[in-house]
Amino acid sequence: MKTSMLFIGEGLHRGAEFRRDEAWIAAKLGDPRSRILPVWRDRSLVLHGDAASAVMVTGADVPGAIELASEVVLLGVDGDIAYFAADLSHHETPSAGFLNGGAQFMDLREIGPLVEAREGAMLALARGLMYWHRNHRFCGVCGNPTASRSAGFVRKCTNEACGREHYPRTDPAIIVLVTRDDNYCLLGRQAVWPGQRYSTLAGFVEPGETLEAAVAREVHEETGVRISDALYQASQPWPFPTSLMLGFRAHAESREITLNDSELEDARWFSRDDVANFETRDFQLPRFGSISRWLIAGWLADTA
């Protein structure tokens, strides 16, 4: 069985048709049935135990959450209930009022596998949008301040002579499981990774490049291995900070490994038996819920 991937739950209706309706947005921000997901310095507010659940501010606490926020963004709607994200990152410490009942602001990478899929998708959207807002406060064309518009999905330059609109950014990145002889896969590790963790190869797509060309280039740049038959498998949003991971399988045309750049500390061919028994051999696979783990699990099951 393949492992499931995080942050791809069915989620909300994005509500794009409401984003420019200022009267509708104001009404929903004043509606006690609305839900507010607080974000503090890229951390999501959750109740954490054997499972984890997103903490959503509602009822009489909605106005207070909005007042504390530096940015409020519409995440979407479920029927007539609106969901917003509120950024509290400008506060040195998060408001104690939101931490009642044992709630904590936690890294979504750590608690993502414990959160129900639909909530995980909302938390990922909230995290990605708030990161974008905090890092695009000034116009990249003229340098003047930008202001949030369209319920948080546009930042517009405040310089009337410029007026450029900026939109949330997603960086496409390929991630690939390279195999040979139907019994070996190519995995690498970065020096900063914990323990002896090995993972599939990945890298960002460059301007003017197809996805397939990016797969071949990244594999060769990092390991010296040449590949063919790069076949798309699936994608996963990865808001750490702003990536969309595009998963591939590819066949190796060469075997010799030569580390050509500083990205990898090591790269090796591992057999199916090696990977199936990784932990007993003092190695670690990628995190559960990542597309990297999904690609590896699919290969082991021979169903990808």
BELLINFEN-V85676 format. One record per helix or strand. SS is the DSSP state (H for helix, E for strand). FROM is the first residue (numbers start at 1). TO is the last residue. Records with the same first field share a line. If there is no record, write none. Layout:
SS->FROM-TO / FROM-TO
//
This chain:
E->13-13 / 35-40 / 43-48 / 52-54 / 57-57 / 71-78 / 81-87 / 104-107 / 115-115 / 138-138 / 145-149 / 154-157 / 165-167 / 171-180 / 184-189 / 197-197 / 199-199 / 201-204 / 227-238 / 243-252 / 266-271 / 284-284
H->16-18 / 22-29 / 59-68 / 96-102 / 108-114 / 117-134 / 150-152 / 211-223 / 272-276 / 279-281 / 291-301
//
